[in-house]
Amino acid sequence: MKTTFIASLAAATMLTGAAYAANAPVTMSDGFFFKPYVGADYQYSYLSYPSVDGLSGSDFASDSMNGFDLHVGARVHKYLGIEAGYMWNETPSKNNILGTGINDKVNIKGFTLDAMGYLPVDEAGKFELIGTAGVSRLKGGAKFTGAFVENDSESETKGRIGGGAQYWITDSLNVRGLVRYQGVNFSDSINNDTIASLGLNWQF
């Protein structure tokens, strides 16, 4: 009887541990696995413009942009993942530029692909630091209205790098914040783009 009880207790303990490992935000094993997720971020971007003859790009277009990012990814290791996304940001209208009566609005949109590095900070794996490095294929567009109407656009492929942190609210849901340095140029009209994002991810 005693032996049977101990064997049953051991089996129940192992099953409970296996169930916890399966539902934990990060697999307890250091090996490779596959856990897909989907997510969405709010993004705030700050554009750095070059100056020419005392005039900056910010004299012609707003240097801040609001937007969003939709992404899908997979955690493939305790410390590693990969993520693909679509981002879309747009500046507020800049009206009556330099007194010319011309207005414009700038948008940047396109696809991104990032390698994600994770570093669990606490024992439970609830809080993690994140490092990212990847590439983007972006299209920049500007619409001019007022004295005339004109649309201009250009596409380019650039690198991006960043970091941040995420916290697991449940075993499937986390909230994360990131800051990324996004390479942009568009015929020397922009120096770079710094993107701060805050959003949620759901892991299956």
VOKE-599011 format. One record per residue: residue number from 1; residue in one letter; x, y negated, z negated of N, C-alpha, C in turn. Coordinates in steps of 0.001 Angstrom, whole numbers, plus 500000, padded with zeros to 6 digits. Layout:
+-----+------+--------+--------+--------+--------+--------+--------+--------+--------+--------+
| seq | type |    n.u |    n.v |    n.w |   ca.u |   ca.v |   ca.w |    c.u |    c.v |    c.w |
+-----+------+--------+--------+--------+--------+--------+--------+--------+--------+--------+
| NUM |    A |      X |      Y |      Z |      X |      Y |      Z |      X |      Y |      Z |
...
+-----+------+--------+--------+--------+--------+--------+--------+--------+--------+--------+
***
This chain:
+-----+------+--------+--------+--------+--------+--------+--------+--------+--------+--------+
| seq | type |    n.u |    n.v |    n.w |   ca.u |   ca.v |   ca.w |    c.u |    c.v |    c.w |
+-----+------+--------+--------+--------+--------+--------+--------+--------+--------+--------+
|   1 |    M | 500829 | 501203 | 500000 | 500000 | 500000 | 500000 | 500861 | 498750 | 500000 |
|   2 |    K | 501870 | 498718 | 499075 | 502754 | 497565 | 498975 | 503517 | 497364 | 500287 |
|   3 |    T | 504001 | 498486 | 500872 | 504752 | 498403 | 502126 | 503860 | 497873 | 503253 |
|   4 |    T | 502620 | 498366 | 503289 | 501675 | 497912 | 504314 | 501390 | 496430 | 504165 |
|   5 |    F | 501221 | 495965 | 502914 | 500935 | 494548 | 502659 | 502102 | 493661 | 503124 |
|   6 |    I | 503333 | 494076 | 502798 | 504521 | 493306 | 503176 | 504657 | 493253 | 504699 |
|   7 |    A | 504393 | 494415 | 505361 | 504477 | 494464 | 506816 | 503437 | 493552 | 507454 |
|   8 |    S | 502219 | 493548 | 506895 | 501150 | 492686 | 507421 | 501493 | 491215 | 507234 |
|   9 |    L | 502051 | 490884 | 506050 | 502433 | 489502 | 505758 | 503531 | 489038 | 506715 |
|  10 |    A | 504503 | 489913 | 506978 | 505596 | 489569 | 507889 | 505066 | 489339 | 509300 |
|  11 |    A | 504139 | 490210 | 509737 | 503574 | 490070 | 511075 | 502787 | 488769 | 511199 |
|  12 |    A | 502001 | 488440 | 510164 | 501217 | 487203 | 510185 | 502123 | 485984 | 510214 |
|  13 |    T | 503219 | 486039 | 509446 | 504175 | 484915 | 509412 | 504790 | 484710 | 510785 |
|  14 |    M | 505183 | 485825 | 511465 | 505792 | 485714 | 512785 | 504801 | 485169 | 513804 |
|  15 |    L | 503548 | 485598 | 513733 | 502534 | 485118 | 514661 | 502258 | 483638 | 514450 |
|  16 |    T | 502202 | 483207 | 513180 | 501981 | 481795 | 512871 | 503127 | 480950 | 513410 |
|  17 |    G | 504344 | 481444 | 513220 | 505518 | 480719 | 513723 | 505516 | 480620 | 515231 |
|  18 |    A | 505120 | 481708 | 515903 | 505070 | 481702 | 517363 | 504009 | 480724 | 517862 |
|  19 |    A | 502856 | 480693 | 517172 | 501791 | 479779 | 517566 | 502232 | 478338 | 517380 |
|  20 |    Y | 502944 | 478051 | 516270 | 503437 | 476690 | 516032 | 504428 | 476290 | 517117 |
|  21 |    A | 505319 | 477208 | 517461 | 506333 | 476905 | 518476 | 505677 | 476612 | 519819 |
|  22 |    A | 504607 | 477373 | 520141 | 503939 | 477176 | 521421 | 503242 | 475833 | 521486 |
|  23 |    N | 502738 | 475322 | 520323 | 501980 | 474082 | 520306 | 502803 | 472877 | 519880 |
|  24 |    A | 504031 | 473082 | 519466 | 504872 | 471974 | 519035 | 505159 | 471055 | 520215 |
|  25 |    P | 505359 | 469747 | 519975 | 505634 | 468830 | 521072 | 506869 | 469214 | 521866 |
|  26 |    V | 507877 | 469771 | 521208 | 509089 | 470217 | 521879 | 509322 | 471682 | 521535 |
|  27 |    T | 509567 | 472525 | 522529 | 509837 | 473931 | 522278 | 511014 | 474069 | 521327 |
|  28 |    M | 510893 | 474940 | 520326 | 511911 | 475066 | 519297 | 513186 | 475698 | 519837 |
|  29 |    S | 513080 | 476463 | 520924 | 514251 | 477081 | 521526 | 515097 | 476045 | 522250 |
|  30 |    D | 516395 | 476289 | 522321 | 517280 | 475405 | 523062 | 517366 | 475785 | 524531 |
|  31 |    G | 516627 | 476808 | 524949 | 516668 | 477255 | 526333 | 515784 | 476406 | 527235 |
|  32 |    F | 515665 | 476815 | 528502 | 514841 | 476083 | 529465 | 513407 | 476585 | 529437 |
|  33 |    F | 512481 | 475688 | 529734 | 511054 | 476001 | 529771 | 510407 | 475002 | 530726 |
|  34 |    F | 509086 | 475017 | 530839 | 508392 | 474090 | 531739 | 507109 | 473614 | 531080 |
|  35 |    K | 507061 | 472324 | 530723 | 505863 | 471728 | 530136 | 505507 | 470463 | 530913 |
|  36 |    P | 504518 | 470546 | 531816 | 504135 | 469377 | 532609 | 503361 | 468347 | 531790 |
|  37 |    Y | 503382 | 467102 | 532248 | 502610 | 466042 | 531587 | 502209 | 464988 | 532617 |
|  38 |    V | 501211 | 464197 | 532254 | 500783 | 463044 | 533055 | 500726 | 461838 | 532131 |
|  39 |    G | 500869 | 460649 | 532710 | 500842 | 459467 | 531868 | 500599 | 458187 | 532634 |
|  40 |    A | 500391 | 457103 | 531890 | 500176 | 455777 | 532459 | 500803 | 454743 | 531539 |
|  41 |    D | 501416 | 453721 | 532134 | 502064 | 452651 | 531382 | 501557 | 451294 | 531843 |
|  42 |    Y | 501462 | 450358 | 530900 | 501374 | 448940 | 531243 | 502805 | 448453 | 531418 |
|  43 |    Q | 503060 | 447625 | 532429 | 504404 | 447136 | 532680 | 504436 | 445607 | 532709 |
|  44 |    Y | 505472 | 445049 | 532072 | 505750 | 443617 | 532182 | 507144 | 443482 | 532780 |
|  45 |    S | 507256 | 442773 | 533882 | 508534 | 442635 | 534583 | 509009 | 441189 | 534570 |
|  46 |    Y | 510321 | 441043 | 534413 | 510939 | 439726 | 534519 | 511915 | 439741 | 535689 |
|  47 |    L | 511678 | 438879 | 536673 | 512498 | 438812 | 537866 | 513583 | 437750 | 537704 |
|  48 |    S | 514807 | 438117 | 538039 | 515919 | 437173 | 538045 | 516191 | 436759 | 539489 |
|  49 |    Y | 516111 | 435448 | 539760 | 516295 | 434935 | 541113 | 517656 | 434256 | 541267 |
|  50 |    P | 518234 | 434295 | 542459 | 519462 | 433527 | 542714 | 519145 | 432040 | 542880 |
|  51 |    S | 520152 | 431211 | 542733 | 520006 | 429767 | 542942 | 520782 | 429355 | 544185 |
|  52 |    V | 520156 | 428497 | 544985 | 520790 | 427973 | 546201 | 520562 | 426473 | 546243 |
|  53 |    D | 521660 | 425715 | 546301 | 521581 | 424248 | 546373 | 520724 | 423664 | 545251 |
|  54 |    G | 520887 | 424229 | 544059 | 520171 | 423702 | 542902 | 518742 | 424185 | 542768 |
|  55 |    L | 518274 | 424969 | 543713 | 516914 | 425505 | 543654 | 516966 | 426997 | 543369 |
|  56 |    S | 516081 | 427458 | 542477 | 515995 | 428882 | 542143 | 514749 | 429480 | 542775 |
|  57 |    G | 514769 | 430782 | 542919 | 513574 | 431469 | 543427 | 512365 | 431230 | 542552 |
|  58 |    S | 512603 | 430943 | 541249 | 511486 | 430687 | 540343 | 510799 | 429358 | 540654 |
|  59 |    D | 511435 | 428500 | 541486 | 510769 | 427277 | 541947 | 509722 | 427602 | 542999 |
|  60 |    F | 509842 | 428774 | 543605 | 508946 | 429155 | 544693 | 507973 | 430279 | 544311 |
|  61 |    A | 508309 | 431051 | 543285 | 507450 | 432162 | 542858 | 507611 | 432390 | 541358 |
|  62 |    S | 506581 | 432884 | 540727 | 506638 | 433154 | 539292 | 507685 | 434226 | 539003 |
|  63 |    D | 508368 | 434093 | 537849 | 509412 | 435072 | 537514 | 508920 | 436188 | 536599 |
|  64 |    S | 507624 | 436224 | 536281 | 507083 | 437315 | 535466 | 505960 | 438013 | 536217 |
|  65 |    M | 505861 | 439330 | 535989 | 504883 | 440132 | 536698 | 504193 | 441087 | 535723 |
|  66 |    N | 502901 | 441264 | 535884 | 502154 | 442282 | 535150 | 501785 | 443403 | 536099 |
|  67 |    G | 501742 | 444622 | 535569 | 501391 | 445741 | 536429 | 501197 | 447031 | 535668 |
|  68 |    F | 501317 | 448136 | 536387 | 501087 | 449441 | 535784 | 501981 | 450480 | 536448 |
|  69 |    D | 502056 | 451623 | 535821 | 502816 | 452758 | 536336 | 502013 | 454022 | 536050 |
|  70 |    L | 501787 | 454835 | 537051 | 501163 | 456151 | 536894 | 502222 | 457193 | 537205 |
|  71 |    H | 502339 | 458238 | 536382 | 503424 | 459196 | 536604 | 503026 | 460620 | 536210 |
|  72 |    V | 503744 | 461555 | 536800 | 503658 | 462973 | 536431 | 505084 | 463439 | 536175 |
|  73 |    G | 505229 | 464359 | 535246 | 506569 | 464834 | 534934 | 506537 | 466205 | 534301 |
|  74 |    A | 507698 | 466673 | 533916 | 507810 | 467965 | 533240 | 508995 | 467928 | 532294 |
|  75 |    R | 508766 | 468419 | 531097 | 509854 | 468635 | 530150 | 510394 | 470027 | 530447 |
|  76 |    V | 511694 | 470130 | 530758 | 512265 | 471421 | 531133 | 513285 | 471923 | 530114 |
|  77 |    H | 513567 | 471108 | 529111 | 514526 | 471474 | 528067 | 514287 | 470538 | 526887 |
|  78 |    K | 514754 | 470937 | 525726 | 514632 | 470086 | 524541 | 515201 | 468695 | 524802 |
|  79 |    Y | 516248 | 468632 | 525636 | 516934 | 467362 | 525879 | 516757 | 466818 | 527295 |
|  80 |    L | 515937 | 467450 | 528129 | 515912 | 467077 | 529541 | 514519 | 467172 | 530158 |
|  81 |    G | 514233 | 466249 | 531079 | 512993 | 466287 | 531831 | 513150 | 465549 | 533147 |
|  82 |    I | 512093 | 465578 | 533971 | 512098 | 464863 | 535246 | 510723 | 464238 | 535440 |
|  83 |    E | 510687 | 463070 | 536093 | 509425 | 462339 | 536205 | 509335 | 461599 | 537534 |
|  84 |    A | 508177 | 461672 | 538194 | 507908 | 460943 | 539425 | 506717 | 460024 | 539186 |
|  85 |    G | 506786 | 458807 | 539739 | 505706 | 457868 | 539468 | 505436 | 456905 | 540610 |
|  86 |    Y | 504362 | 456135 | 540426 | 504010 | 455055 | 541344 | 503811 | 453801 | 540509 |
|  87 |    M | 504511 | 452710 | 540865 | 504383 | 451456 | 540128 | 503844 | 450358 | 541035 |
|  88 |    W | 503127 | 449414 | 540425 | 502582 | 448274 | 541151 | 502576 | 447079 | 540217 |
|  89 |    N | 503297 | 446018 | 540579 | 503367 | 444796 | 539787 | 503054 | 443596 | 540670 |
|  90 |    E | 502448 | 442560 | 540088 | 502114 | 441363 | 540856 | 502306 | 440123 | 540001 |
|  91 |    T | 502911 | 439065 | 540589 | 503088 | 437808 | 539867 | 501803 | 436995 | 539935 |
|  92 |    P | 501598 | 436098 | 538959 | 500508 | 435127 | 539101 | 500799 | 434217 | 540304 |
|  93 |    S | 499769 | 433571 | 540829 | 499958 | 432658 | 541955 | 500814 | 431460 | 541538 |
|  94 |    K | 501688 | 431049 | 542411 | 502451 | 429814 | 542248 | 501828 | 428793 | 543194 |
|  95 |    N | 501222 | 427741 | 542624 | 500437 | 426812 | 543430 | 501191 | 425513 | 543722 |
|  96 |    N | 500929 | 424946 | 544902 | 501485 | 423662 | 545318 | 503005 | 423626 | 545129 |
|  97 |    I | 503676 | 424584 | 545740 | 505123 | 424750 | 545574 | 505866 | 423497 | 546023 |
|  98 |    L | 506614 | 422895 | 545094 | 507422 | 421691 | 545374 | 506607 | 420602 | 546072 |
|  99 |    G | 505315 | 420542 | 545717 | 504452 | 419503 | 546267 | 504085 | 419665 | 547723 |
| 100 |    T | 504264 | 420872 | 548269 | 504003 | 421090 | 549698 | 502561 | 421487 | 549993 |
| 101 |    G | 501805 | 421827 | 548938 | 500454 | 422320 | 549155 | 500404 | 423802 | 549469 |
| 102 |    I | 501573 | 424451 | 549470 | 501646 | 425883 | 549764 | 501583 | 426672 | 548463 |
| 103 |    N | 500816 | 427749 | 548452 | 500696 | 428651 | 547309 | 501235 | 430028 | 547707 |
| 104 |    D | 501757 | 430767 | 546718 | 502184 | 432127 | 547051 | 502002 | 433075 | 545872 |
| 105 |    K | 501995 | 434345 | 546201 | 501897 | 435415 | 545207 | 502791 | 436558 | 545671 |
| 106 |    V | 503570 | 437122 | 544740 | 504534 | 438178 | 545057 | 504090 | 439486 | 544415 |
| 107 |    N | 504258 | 440594 | 545101 | 504000 | 441897 | 544485 | 505123 | 442863 | 544849 |
| 108 |    I | 505381 | 443790 | 543948 | 506361 | 444856 | 544159 | 505687 | 446178 | 543810 |
| 109 |    K | 505725 | 447123 | 544726 | 505074 | 448414 | 544483 | 505881 | 449513 | 545145 |
| 110 |    G | 505695 | 450753 | 544671 | 506385 | 451863 | 545298 | 506557 | 453059 | 544390 |
| 111 |    F | 507374 | 453993 | 544859 | 507531 | 455281 | 544193 | 508865 | 455356 | 543451 |
| 112 |    T | 508864 | 456100 | 542359 | 510057 | 456234 | 541524 | 510299 | 457701 | 541184 |
| 113 |    L | 511567 | 458037 | 540958 | 511951 | 459380 | 540524 | 513061 | 459232 | 539498 |
| 114 |    D | 512847 | 459791 | 538297 | 513788 | 459607 | 537199 | 514140 | 460916 | 536509 |
| 115 |    A | 515397 | 461046 | 536134 | 515809 | 462077 | 535191 | 515623 | 461497 | 533800 |
| 116 |    M | 515071 | 462287 | 532877 | 514758 | 461828 | 531524 | 515593 | 462610 | 530513 |
| 117 |    G | 516332 | 461908 | 529681 | 517084 | 462542 | 528607 | 516435 | 462245 | 527274 |
| 118 |    Y | 516293 | 463265 | 526417 | 515609 | 463112 | 525129 | 516542 | 463472 | 523977 |
| 119 |    L | 516400 | 462740 | 522881 | 517155 | 463037 | 521668 | 516211 | 462987 | 520477 |
| 120 |    P | 515736 | 464174 | 520001 | 514870 | 464198 | 518818 | 515609 | 463608 | 517613 |
| 121 |    V | 514915 | 462736 | 516876 | 515545 | 462049 | 515751 | 515201 | 462711 | 514423 |
| 122 |    D | 513944 | 463158 | 514269 | 513531 | 463781 | 513011 | 513415 | 465296 | 513182 |
| 123 |    E | 513348 | 465984 | 512070 | 513322 | 467454 | 512084 | 512095 | 468009 | 512781 |
| 124 |    A | 510958 | 467327 | 512627 | 509712 | 467821 | 513215 | 509653 | 467564 | 514718 |
| 125 |    G | 510563 | 466756 | 515254 | 510546 | 466459 | 516683 | 509462 | 465485 | 517089 |
| 126 |    K | 508921 | 464728 | 516118 | 507850 | 463772 | 516418 | 508387 | 462496 | 517067 |
| 127 |    F | 509565 | 462069 | 516669 | 510141 | 460824 | 517169 | 511387 | 461133 | 517985 |
| 128 |    E | 511430 | 460611 | 519227 | 512542 | 460895 | 520122 | 513045 | 459623 | 520794 |
| 129 |    L | 514355 | 459522 | 520939 | 514948 | 458481 | 521762 | 515000 | 458978 | 523203 |
| 130 |    I | 514919 | 458051 | 524159 | 514869 | 458413 | 525579 | 515895 | 457606 | 526367 |
| 131 |    G | 516579 | 458272 | 527287 | 517413 | 457601 | 528277 | 516953 | 458015 | 529663 |
| 132 |    T | 516922 | 457088 | 530613 | 516452 | 457405 | 531961 | 517442 | 456904 | 533014 |
| 133 |    A | 517513 | 457613 | 534121 | 518305 | 457179 | 535275 | 517628 | 457733 | 536519 |
| 134 |    G | 517445 | 456876 | 537529 | 516740 | 457356 | 538708 | 516862 | 456442 | 539899 |
| 135 |    V | 515911 | 456618 | 540821 | 515927 | 455887 | 542078 | 514498 | 455466 | 542412 |
| 136 |    S | 514356 | 454380 | 543156 | 513035 | 453899 | 543545 | 513005 | 453568 | 545036 |
| 137 |    R | 511851 | 453728 | 545616 | 511592 | 453278 | 546985 | 510471 | 452251 | 546882 |
| 138 |    L | 510839 | 450956 | 546943 | 509896 | 449886 | 546656 | 509631 | 449018 | 547879 |
| 139 |    K | 508429 | 448439 | 547898 | 508044 | 447484 | 548933 | 507712 | 446164 | 548250 |
| 140 |    G | 508417 | 445100 | 548631 | 508129 | 443775 | 548099 | 507327 | 442981 | 549105 |
| 141 |    G | 506279 | 442330 | 548631 | 505428 | 441555 | 549525 | 505164 | 440165 | 548977 |
| 142 |    A | 505017 | 439202 | 549855 | 504680 | 437835 | 549469 | 503561 | 437332 | 550382 |
| 143 |    K | 502557 | 436690 | 549772 | 501459 | 436115 | 550534 | 501455 | 434605 | 550332 |
| 144 |    F | 501521 | 433867 | 551428 | 501538 | 432412 | 551388 | 500201 | 431881 | 551904 |
| 145 |    T | 499627 | 430933 | 551170 | 498367 | 430307 | 551582 | 498496 | 428793 | 551385 |
| 146 |    G | 497541 | 428068 | 551932 | 497548 | 426612 | 551793 | 497615 | 425969 | 553153 |
| 147 |    A | 498759 | 425318 | 553453 | 498926 | 424677 | 554760 | 498895 | 425713 | 555888 |
| 148 |    F | 499259 | 426954 | 555533 | 499197 | 428054 | 556504 | 499025 | 429348 | 555724 |
| 149 |    V | 498704 | 430429 | 556414 | 498556 | 431743 | 555790 | 499554 | 432689 | 556437 |
| 150 |    E | 500345 | 433359 | 555598 | 501347 | 434281 | 556131 | 501621 | 435374 | 555112 |
| 151 |    N | 501822 | 436592 | 555600 | 502197 | 437723 | 554756 | 503563 | 438238 | 555189 |
| 152 |    D | 504426 | 438483 | 554219 | 505765 | 438980 | 554520 | 506052 | 440160 | 553600 |
| 153 |    S | 506751 | 441181 | 554094 | 507058 | 442343 | 553258 | 508364 | 442986 | 553702 |
| 154 |    E | 508965 | 443729 | 552780 | 510218 | 444426 | 553056 | 510340 | 445604 | 552100 |
| 155 |    S | 510929 | 446701 | 552557 | 511109 | 447895 | 551727 | 512589 | 448170 | 551510 |
| 156 |    E | 512906 | 448786 | 550375 | 514301 | 449124 | 550073 | 514355 | 450260 | 549058 |
| 157 |    T | 515489 | 450935 | 549028 | 515743 | 451998 | 548053 | 516845 | 451532 | 547110 |
| 158 |    K | 516570 | 451592 | 545796 | 517512 | 451093 | 544795 | 517541 | 452026 | 543586 |
| 159 |    G | 518581 | 451875 | 542757 | 518687 | 452646 | 541528 | 518038 | 451942 | 540353 |
| 160 |    R | 517847 | 452670 | 539277 | 517277 | 452106 | 538054 | 517775 | 452901 | 536856 |
| 161 |    I | 517852 | 452235 | 535712 | 518355 | 452876 | 534492 | 517669 | 452230 | 533301 |
| 162 |    G | 517492 | 452988 | 532234 | 516811 | 452405 | 531081 | 516836 | 453296 | 529859 |
| 163 |    G | 516080 | 452903 | 528863 | 516009 | 453661 | 527620 | 514840 | 453201 | 526774 |
| 164 |    G | 514563 | 453960 | 525732 | 513467 | 453624 | 524835 | 513227 | 454735 | 523837 |
| 165 |    A | 511965 | 454921 | 523463 | 511617 | 455926 | 522453 | 510168 | 456345 | 522641 |
| 166 |    Q | 509829 | 457516 | 522099 | 508445 | 457958 | 522096 | 508116 | 458643 | 520781 |
| 167 |    Y | 506818 | 458590 | 520425 | 506344 | 459213 | 519182 | 505153 | 460088 | 519510 |
| 168 |    W | 505181 | 461335 | 519014 | 504108 | 462296 | 519258 | 502994 | 462077 | 518244 |
| 169 |    I | 501838 | 461604 | 518740 | 500664 | 461394 | 517884 | 500041 | 462739 | 517538 |
| 170 |    T | 499942 | 463611 | 518531 | 499519 | 464999 | 518336 | 500533 | 465883 | 519052 |
| 171 |    D | 500295 | 467191 | 519073 | 501193 | 468104 | 519776 | 501144 | 467918 | 521290 |
| 172 |    S | 500104 | 467237 | 521799 | 499974 | 467039 | 523243 | 500079 | 465579 | 523681 |
| 173 |    L | 499850 | 464631 | 522779 | 499774 | 463213 | 523131 | 500901 | 462419 | 522489 |
| 174 |    N | 501601 | 461625 | 523301 | 502612 | 460728 | 522735 | 502458 | 459315 | 523274 |
| 175 |    V | 502977 | 458370 | 522515 | 503050 | 456980 | 522939 | 504524 | 456653 | 523118 |
| 176 |    R | 504854 | 455930 | 524197 | 506256 | 455627 | 524439 | 506446 | 454194 | 524930 |
| 177 |    G | 507610 | 453665 | 524638 | 508003 | 452354 | 525127 | 509369 | 452454 | 525778 |
| 178 |    L | 509538 | 451795 | 526932 | 510795 | 451843 | 527680 | 511160 | 450453 | 528188 |
| 179 |    V | 512445 | 450218 | 528333 | 512954 | 449037 | 529035 | 513888 | 449544 | 530120 |
| 180 |    R | 513644 | 449114 | 531354 | 514453 | 449573 | 532486 | 515033 | 448391 | 533251 |
| 181 |    Y | 516257 | 448588 | 533714 | 516876 | 447661 | 534657 | 516639 | 448238 | 536041 |
| 182 |    Q | 515850 | 447521 | 536839 | 515465 | 447980 | 538173 | 516216 | 447184 | 539222 |
| 183 |    G | 516997 | 447848 | 540057 | 517674 | 447167 | 541147 | 516682 | 446709 | 542196 |
| 184 |    V | 516717 | 445423 | 542545 | 515929 | 444874 | 543657 | 516775 | 443816 | 544348 |
| 185 |    N | 516488 | 443583 | 545625 | 517261 | 442602 | 546379 | 516393 | 441867 | 547391 |
| 186 |    F | 515773 | 442619 | 548287 | 514887 | 442062 | 549308 | 515537 | 440871 | 550012 |
| 187 |    S | 516600 | 441166 | 550759 | 517326 | 440156 | 551544 | 517848 | 439020 | 550675 |
| 188 |    D | 518419 | 439385 | 549524 | 519041 | 438430 | 548600 | 518056 | 437439 | 547992 |
| 189 |    S | 516757 | 437760 | 548003 | 515772 | 436847 | 547423 | 515585 | 437064 | 545925 |
| 190 |    I | 516021 | 438248 | 545402 | 515906 | 438567 | 543981 | 517216 | 439201 | 543522 |
| 191 |    N | 517647 | 438861 | 542312 | 518863 | 439472 | 541764 | 518588 | 440843 | 541156 |
| 192 |    N | 517586 | 440924 | 540282 | 517233 | 442180 | 539618 | 515879 | 442029 | 538940 |
| 193 |    D | 515394 | 443125 | 538409 | 514085 | 443173 | 537749 | 514233 | 443943 | 536441 |
| 194 |    T | 513872 | 443316 | 535341 | 513864 | 443996 | 534045 | 512422 | 444341 | 533690 |
| 195 |    I | 512156 | 445628 | 533479 | 510784 | 446103 | 533285 | 510618 | 446676 | 531870 |
| 196 |    A | 509696 | 446128 | 531113 | 509318 | 446679 | 529810 | 507963 | 447353 | 529948 |
| 197 |    S | 507844 | 448583 | 529457 | 506585 | 449324 | 529615 | 506148 | 449957 | 528302 |
| 198 |    L | 504834 | 450114 | 528158 | 504245 | 450774 | 526990 | 503086 | 451601 | 527478 |
| 199 |    G | 503065 | 452903 | 527107 | 501989 | 453734 | 527611 | 501839 | 455050 | 526863 |
| 200 |    L | 500966 | 455903 | 527403 | 500629 | 457195 | 526795 | 500923 | 458319 | 527776 |
| 201 |    N | 501318 | 459482 | 527226 | 501537 | 460686 | 528016 | 500762 | 461850 | 527399 |
| 202 |    W | 500201 | 462687 | 528274 | 499501 | 463890 | 527831 | 500256 | 465113 | 528361 |
| 203 |    Q | 500750 | 465941 | 527461 | 501494 | 467141 | 527830 | 500594 | 468366 | 527774 |
| 204 |    F | 500636 | 469180 | 528822 | 499768 | 470360 | 528891 | 500425 | 471575 | 528219 |
+-----+------+--------+--------+--------+--------+--------+--------+--------+--------+--------+
***
